[in-house]
Amino acid sequence: MSYASLSVKDLTSLVSRSGTGSSSSLKPPGQTRPVKVIPLQHPDTSNEARPPSIPFDDIFSGWTAKIKRMRLVDWVDTLFPCFRWIRTYRWSEYFKLDLMAGITVGIMLVPQAMSYAKLAGLPPIYGLYSSFVPIFVYAIFGSSRQLAIGPVALVSLLVSNALGGIADTNQELHIELAILLALLVGILECIMGLLRLGWLIRFISHSVISGFTSASAIVIGLSQVKYFLGYSIARSSKIVPLVESIIAGADKFQWPPFLMGSLILVILQVMKHVGKAKKELQFLRAAAPLTGIVLGTTIAKVFHPPSISLVGEIPQGLPTFSFPRSFDHAKTLLPTSALITGVAILESVGIAKALAAKNRYELDSNSELFGLGVANILGSLFSAYPATGSFSRSAVNNESEAKTGLSGLITGIIIGCSLLFLTPMFKYIPQCALAAIVISAVSGLVDYDEAIFLWRVDKRDFTLWTITSTTTLFFGIEIGVLVGVGFSLAFVIHESANPHIAVLGRLPGTTVYRNIKQYPEAYTYNGIVIVRIDSPIYFANISYIKDRLREYEVAVDKYTNRGLEVDRINFVILEMSPVTHIDSSAVEALKELYQEYKTRDIQLAISNPNKDVHLTIARSGMVELVGKEWFFVRVHDAVQVCLQYVQSSNLEDKKLSFTRRYGGSNNNSSSSNALLKEPLLSVEK
């Protein structure tokens, strides 16, 4: 298809003669060089007078085909992911590694579970309950082979904050609500897993999660300081009341718990850092919590310091089956349930996917979420409060070279043995020792390295991090999450409604067109503006796109620095290859823009729309409105045709040089002569 005419009428006749066959060339009158253009195949809309209805068959056809292909073993693997590793288990190679990893994590989990239960405002025994049944259930229904689930600091803080306004910590209702919360979290996780809705959380920026986690870690640490200081402080998730109560009770300060807690905390931190730094000593990291507990218990047992509070009596035995007695407060707990579910998706599933990639096996996020949900539902029937994946314990499990979910079963056995035989010994554990374990664990959650990285790389994400962490610290967890998520969604909407739009120029010696701001040496053409839209076009951003196109038309002079001047823009070329979707509102707006251009003798050309976008434009009648001859496969084809019109008209006294180069100067004739050496109409070989 060749374009070399002096008018739209002549051009149309040429198109009708050339047809839609392979590319050809014609010599226009007065020209010595042909213009070669690749033909664009337009969709046939004759049998598609109206848009088709929603293709429900297409939506479910993939699932239907997959279900038909599934064999019995595939169904078993889907329902019980543990069979995937059971069938291929190598006892001689894997068992020793799984055994050591399970024991290591179990030793780490026992003191941590009791510490996190205290953080949640529950008796320590409920931390062990939450580490027992959910671990066994997850080993069967969970997809990850290295993820270590159980109580974690952040979820424990959320539980404490949610229940603090409903029931006092010394009431039985507080325990019942914590168990009910586990049931609600499990149901939400299962629903989201079955409906494959985990993608919804992707709209929350990682910087929001990092800021929220960092602020929560500071609040958790301050809430545990009371066990170091020896006096009670305000129960709050805001930093100001905590600091005020700490200062107000300074006259009640006691040295023994402060010295013991500080000593244990220093030991924990040293062992943790040494274990991280040296691989041969990594067992120190896992043994640190147990070391702190043993040291604190020994001191309390030998010296009996009266000012150091102890855990006290802990019931012995495994948890019994029980169903939540009442659902009266279920509606009140739903927001917290949704928040904990979000944490599970962002943290647990994120950790599980990272570990799966590192150990080279497949993991489905929605299946993983379903496994966590089942673990929480069944755990709530055995007195567990919400459990999720732990970053620190999962890291230890992976570093201990756990190969399968058997390591989790071994960890569960250790928890069961502790419940059956060791609880009488736990009554001498100092409260400050448990507080030291919590503070040591959350100290790594204060992600100041992430803040520094964001400041250096992306100021917008740093702003998100700062806003989320500040609001969480000063206004509480719920407000912090809402504000952070709100700003995160606002940024997503802003990016979508204000897409990136680039003016393109041709790289010298090529037929490649790139952003002139990124490549200042790129050539542009007088009377022609080439614009690339780097997003879908829909009702929310079409107004912004139209405004930008008008700006480029009016302010063209500031984008040109070399070459001969022209009075106005004659052609606007839209490069639409990055446009993945266009809706009806956007098509109507483009029609209006075309009519507006037409009144000012500006021709609109469209380059390289994809199949769906092209079909939508064709159905709308825009192809006939603009003209089929103004739709092109390549930007270069569109430029060649537009240049033929510019050259064949009497613009700028019929001078032949109508190209300009960005970033250059126009103050001497030698520059212009150098520019003219670059062919105006490059033809691909």
Secondary structure, DSSP 4 states (H G I P E B T S, - for coil): -----SSHHHHHHHHHHHTTSS------TT-SS----PPP-----TT-SSPPPP-HHHHHHHHHHHHHH--HHHHHHHH-THHHHHTT--HHHHHHHHHHHHHHHHHHHHHHHHHHHHHTTS-THHHHHTTTHHHHHHHHH---SS--EE--HHHHHHHHHHHHTTS-TTSHHHHHHHHHHHHHHHHHHHHHHHTT-GGGGGGS-HHHHHHHHHHHHHHHHHHHTHHHHTS-----SSHHHHHHHHHHTGGG--HHHHHHHHHHHHHHHHHHHHHHH-GGGTHHHHHHHHHHHHHHHHHHHHH--TTS-B------SPPPP---S--TTHHHHHHHHHHHHHHIIIIIIHHHHHHHHHTT----HHHHHHHHHHHHHHHHTTTPPP-EE-HHHHHHHHHTT--STHHHHHHHHHHHHIIIIIHHHHTT-BHHHHHHHHHHHHHTT--HHHHHHHHHH-HHHHHHHHHHHHHHHHH-HHHHHHHHHHHHHHHHHHHHHS--EEEEEEPTTSS-EEETTT-TT-EEETTEEEEEE-S-B-TTTHHHHHHHHHHHHHTGGGG--SS---SS--EEEEE-TT---B-HHHHHHHHHHHHHHHHTT-EEEEE---HHHHHHHHHTTHHHHH-GGGEESSHHHHHHHHHHHHHHTTGGGG-S--EEETT---SSHHHHHHHHTS-SS----
